[in-house]
Amino acid sequence: MSEKDEKSTSSVDYRGLGKDVFEFFTHRTAFNSAAYLLPVLESITKSNPGLRLLDVGAGAGSVSATLAQVIGPEGHVVCTDLAPSVLPQAEAFAQSLGVTNISFQTADVHKLPFENDSFDVVHCHQLFGHVKAPSDAIREMLRVLKPGGVMAAREGDKETEIVWPPLPGMLKWHKFDSDVVIAHGGSLTAGRQLLSWALEGGAKRSQITVSYGNWLTTEEATKETYARGISKVLTGPTRQNALQFGLSEDEIDEICRDTLAWVDREDATWLMLQTEIIIRK
Ligand SMILES: C[S@@+](CC[C@H](N)C(=O)[O-])C[C@H]1O[C@@H](n2cnc3c(N)ncnc32)[C@H](O)[C@@H]1O
């Protein structure tokens, strides 16, 4: 494999991770993770109710399934991920919501198995921070987008992650999570680089709208989801991956103990910058 091939196809290997990790992602919906895109979708749906939307790197598919609800029954969502093992989980999730205007397909963002100009909307959420060549990925997503269509992406910037109070186990989780991303060639500054990647990927500045949001975890329900999700992941099959990655049993127990203690703190705060871009082709 040439250096270029290796650069353009390698990405975080989620394939070794368990169902539990993806279950953790299912609290994400179109409403809490793609709110910046909803007004645009509403207007496209009005003029083109039969629109086709591609979701790339969709993981457990909860954002895809709720996007399918948003665009309505005449539209169609193609939910894709590099990892074939996660797609049945995404399908089960869509079924649990009664969503039927959706199909599932394995796809690498670097080599999408679709013709040029195939989709009205191409979307991804938290993908580019996990691939080694994000600008190539954007170029490929733009290739399959119809002229006049919309590409949308939202990326967190892990270096802006703030956790309070600084319980040692919470800080260890933050470091572990960041180390895993780096070890697999991902980026901790995806949010701040998103606009640069879009320009390198072939979009003109005049085609791009940028907005910034955050992930804020202070409310009871989101605190619970976040912290109990971490503890569930580390006590499930993924514990083995964490041990192999270098965390000790004691450190894992400390992370679980402190994340659960953090949920009970009234001053518990966790947030991260999110950059959102919309590119009109
Ligand atoms: C952090 S998860 C985000 C999943 C989902 N978009 C969400 O927000 O819940 C990143 C996803 O990107 C997928 N992924 C990683 N590299 C990829 C690639 N080269 N092509 C397509 N998907 C990829 C992973 O398998 C994983 O499901």
The ligand as an SDF file (V2000), in Angstrom:
LIG
                    3D

 27 29  0  0  0  0  0  0  0  0999 V2000
  -17.5300    8.7290   17.2830 C   0  0  0  0  0  0  0  0  0  0  0  0
  -18.3990    7.6090   16.2510 S   0  0  0  0  0  0  0  0  0  0  0  0
  -19.7640    8.6380   15.7650 C   0  0  0  0  0  0  0  0  0  0  0  0
  -20.9680    7.8190   15.3710 C   0  0  0  0  0  0  0  0  0  0  0  0
  -22.2210    8.6420   15.0400 C   0  0  0  0  0  0  0  0  0  0  0  0
  -22.0260    9.5340   13.9270 N   0  0  0  0  0  0  0  0  0  0  0  0
  -22.6930    9.3890   16.2450 C   0  0  0  0  0  0  0  0  0  0  0  0
  -22.4580   10.5930   16.3490 O   0  0  0  0  0  0  0  0  0  0  0  0
  -23.2600    8.7420   17.1480 O   0  0  0  0  0  0  0  0  0  0  0  0
  -17.4050    7.5660   14.7740 C   0  0  0  0  0  0  0  0  0  0  0  0
  -17.9020    6.5520   13.7630 C   0  0  0  0  0  0  0  0  0  0  0  0
  -17.1290    6.7010   12.5750 O   0  0  0  0  0  0  0  0  0  0  0  0
  -16.9330    5.4160   12.0110 C   0  0  0  0  0  0  0  0  0  0  0  0
  -15.7590    5.5000   11.1410 N   0  0  0  0  0  0  0  0  0  0  0  0
  -14.4480    5.5610   11.4750 C   0  0  0  0  0  0  0  0  0  0  0  0
  -13.6960    5.6310   10.3640 N   0  0  0  0  0  0  0  0  0  0  0  0
  -14.5430    5.6440    9.3090 C   0  0  0  0  0  0  0  0  0  0  0  0
  -14.3740    5.6880    7.8910 C   0  0  0  0  0  0  0  0  0  0  0  0
  -13.1470    5.7450    7.3520 N   0  0  0  0  0  0  0  0  0  0  0  0
  -15.4640    5.6630    7.1080 N   0  0  0  0  0  0  0  0  0  0  0  0
  -16.7100    5.5950    7.6400 C   0  0  0  0  0  0  0  0  0  0  0  0
  -16.9360    5.5260    8.9660 N   0  0  0  0  0  0  0  0  0  0  0  0
  -15.8650    5.5450    9.7930 C   0  0  0  0  0  0  0  0  0  0  0  0
  -16.7370    4.5120   13.2110 C   0  0  0  0  0  0  0  0  0  0  0  0
  -16.9410    3.1330   12.9000 O   0  0  0  0  0  0  0  0  0  0  0  0
  -17.7570    5.0900   14.1760 C   0  0  0  0  0  0  0  0  0  0  0  0
  -19.0020    4.4560   14.0660 O   0  0  0  0  0  0  0  0  0  0  0  0
  1  2  1  0
  2  3  1  0
  2 10  1  0
  3  4  1  0
  4  5  1  0
  5  6  1  0
  5  7  1  0
  7  8  2  0
  7  9  1  0
 10 11  1  0
 11 12  1  0
 11 26  1  0
 12 13  1  0
 13 14  1  0
 13 24  1  0
 14 15  1  0
 14 23  1  0
 15 16  2  0
 16 17  1  0
 17 18  1  0
 17 23  2  0
 18 19  1  0
 18 20  2  0
 20 21  1  0
 21 22  2  0
 22 23  1  0
 24 25  1  0
 24 26  1  0
 26 27  1  0
M  CHG  2   2   1   9  -1
M  END
$$$$
